[in-house]
């Protein structure tokens, strides 16, 4: 006997790197678990229309600007669910209109909550480690670190694809690659990498709907305009630089922590601080509204300090 198919629209609501989470009652399918707002797509609706309606009914706010996040098909013992997932940013003016018992959780806390199995891919994408190592050395993947990602900053070339093909596919979940290199990968590698890196110029040339659903994007930004544009087109995170003076770009004016904080507060995506960063700067960065830090040498500095 074939299992019934359900089409479900899910809305991931974001504010200042926090995610809105609710609780499923015991009588519901997959009850006694945490959930994102959403519900069944009716025959007369598109998935995004259903998402907007469900959020309006369940959460109490009406959001118009939605980004396509993912499509997930998951088979349970009794039913097959097709999840049409969207995300939207909640402005501060609507926070007081959110109904109980919806609660804001930090992204780092989502993994300890009890979500249905079908939601695991969403949770993996929403969580970001707090450190991004920037290197041309792919050997960093030999010892995967769940506390950081590796941005492999190399020029795209056929030999680079070959190098990646020699890596354990499981290691790619810790790897960020630039857009040009990602396009050269096979489909298995493309869905396995942690994120696609967009240069500021690439980011500014894109518009809402340009990004591929199901892929995670992180944009390099150097000003407030590009930072806000990255959010508006649906990027998952941004790297803002240079925060402090750097030896590699001595003639580039540094933002300083006050300017970094001012700009980072004006978006709802995680913002990583880049430029003169050492691992010990993480706490200070987070005090200035950074989600985390990115750097070329900060791991080396940590090793030297420990030696």
N, C-alpha and C positions, 0 to 999 in steps of 0.2 A: 504494500500500500504506500503510495507516494505521500510525502510530507507536505503540509500546506506551506505556501510561500507568503511571507509578509513583507511589505515595503514600508519601511519606517524612516521618517525624517528626524534627524537629530541636530540640535543647535548647540554649539559650543560657544558659550558667552565669556568674553575676556575683558578684564579691566586691570590695568597696571600689573601685568604678569600674573594675575590671579584668574582662577577658573571657577565658574558657578556650578555647584554640585547639589543634587537633591538625593532623596531616599525613596526607593520603591517599596510600597507596602507588601506585606506577605501574600496577599491574595492575587497580586499581579504576577505575570510571567517573569521569571527570574526575580522573584520578590526577595525582600530583606537584603537588598543590595543598593549601593550608591548608583546614581544615574545622572546623565545629562538630560536636559529637557527635550521632549520630542514625543512622537506618536505616529499612528498609522496615517499613511498617505491615502486620502479619499480619492474616489474615481474621478472627480471633477477637478482635482488639484495637480499641480506640478509638485515635485518634492520640495522646492524652495518655498512655494506657497504654503505647503503643509507645515514646514519648519516655522515660518513666520507666525502662522495661526497657533500652533502648539505653544510657542514661546509666549505669545500674547495671552493665551488662556491659562497656562500653567504658572508663568513667572510674573505676568502682569505688566509687561512692557512691550511696546511695538517697535521693532527694529526693522529698518528698510534695507540697509546696506549689508548684504550677506555675501560671503566668499565661499566658493565650493572647496571643501576640505578633503573629502575622501568618499569612496564608495567601497563598502565592505560587505561581502557575502559570507555568512557564517551559518553552519549547520549544527543545530542542537538535536537532542534525541527526539524531540516531538515536533520541531518546526524549523524551517529555513528562513532566516531573516536577511533581508537586503537593506542595508543601512545607507541612507543618503545623508551624508554628514556635511554640515555647513558651519562656518564660524562667523561671529560678528563681535564688534567692540561696543561695550556699553559706556556711554558718556556719563560723567559724574552727575549730571542733572537728573538722570533716571535711577540712580542707585536707591533712593528712598522709596521708589515705587515697586521695588522687587518684593514679591510676596514671600511669606514664611512657608515652609522651613528651608528655602534655598539658602545655601551658604557659600561664601567665597573661600577657596582653598589655594594656597601657594602651589605652584606647579611641582615643587619638590615633594609635596605631601601627597600627591595623587596616588603614588605607588602603594601606599599603605592602606588605601581605601578598598572596599570590597565591591568592585564593579563586575558586571557580567563578562563572561569570557569574550564575547564579541567586541567588547570595547578596548581590548588590550592594545590593539594597534594605534588607536587614538591616544591612549595614555603614553605610549612610547614616543609618539611624535610631540606631544605637549611638553614632555620633560626634556630639559637641556642640562647637561653637566655645566658646572660653573667656570670651567677653564677650557680654552681652546689653544692648543699648541700649534704654531705655524712653522712649518718646516718643509724642506725639499727632500728630506730623508724619510723614505717609506718604512725603514726598519723600525720606526717608532711603533708600528702596528704589531711587531713581534711579541710585545708584552702589553696587551690591551689594558687600558686604564678606564674603569667605569666612571671615574671622576673628571675625565677630560675627553675632548674630541681632538682629532688631528686634521688641520687644514693642510692638505698636500698642495703647496703653492708652487706649481710647476707649469711650464708652457705645454699646451696640448700637443701631443705627437704620437704617432703609432706605437713607438717603443714604450710610451707611458701606459698605454692600454695593455701591452704585453706584461709589463711589471705588475699591474693590478691583477691580471689573470693568474699570476703565480701566487697570489695571496689567498689565504683561507677565506672563503666567502663570508664566514662569520665575523672576520675582522673588519669588514667594510662598514659595519654598523657604527664604527667609531670614526669614520672617515668623511671629511668634507672635500669635495672636488669642485673645480671651477666649471662653469656652464659648458665651455667648449670641450673640455675633456669628458664631461658626463655624456655628451652627445655621441662620443666615440665608443662608449661602453655597450656591452650587450644588455639585453633586457633584464637578465637576472642581476647583473651588477648594478644597473640603474636603480632598481627598487631596493637594493641592499645598502647603498651608501647612506650615511647619516643625513647629509644635506647637500644642496647645490649652492655654490657661492656665486653671487652676482656682483660684478664690479659696479661702482656707482653709475658709470655711463650706461651700462647694460640695464640697470634697474630703472633709470630715468626714461629709457626708450620703451619700456613695457607699460601696459595698462591693465586695469582690472579685467580678469578673464584670460590673461596671457599665460599665467602659471599653470602647470599641469597638476590636476587634482591628485592627491595621494603622495606627492613629493614635498619634501621640506626644503625651504629656501632661506638663505641668510644673505643679507645685502651689506656690502661695504658702503658706508656713508661718511661724509665729511662735513655736512651742514644740516640744518634743520629741514630744509626743503626736501632733500633726498631721504632723510629719515622718515618724514611723514609720507612721502611717496611710497616708500617701501611698505609701510603699513597699509596704505590705501590700495595697493595692487594685490595684497594678500600674503606678503612675506611673513615667515614665522618668527624671524629675529633679525637683528642688525648688529654690525660691528661699527662703532663710531670712533673715529681717530682723526689726528693724533691727540691724545689727552695730555701727554707730557712730551717734552723735547726728546728726540731720538737721534742716535748716531747715524742711522741709515738715511734720515731725511732732516739734516740739520737746518735747512733753510725754510722748512715748513713751519708756520706759526702753530704753537700748541694751543689747544682749547682751554686747558686748565680745568680743574674739577668743578668750579662754579658754573662755567658754560656747559660742560658736559651734563651736569645735573639738570640745568634749566631745559636743555633740549630733550634729554631722556624722559623727563616727566611729562612731556607733551605727546608721547605715544604710549600705546598699550602693549607693544611687543617687547620681548626681552632685548635689552641693549647691552652689548659687551664692550668694555673699554679696551682700546688698543693704543699703544704708543708709550714706550718707556715703562711697560708693566713688568713687575716681578711677582712671583707667587705670593709674597708677603703683602702685596698691595690689594689683595682680594677684599679684605675687610673694609679698607678705606673706600674702595670702588663701590662696594655695596652700600656704604653709608651715603654715597652720592648718587644713588638710584641706579647703579649698574646691576644687571642680573649677574654678570660675571666678568672675567677678563680674558683677553687674548694676547698672545705675545710670541715672539721668536725666541727670546732668550730667558724667559722667566723660569722655565724648568731647570736650565743650567745654573741660574742664580740660586735656586733652591738646593741643588746638588752641592754647589760650592759652599753654601752656608752650613750644610750638614757635614761637610768633610772635616 
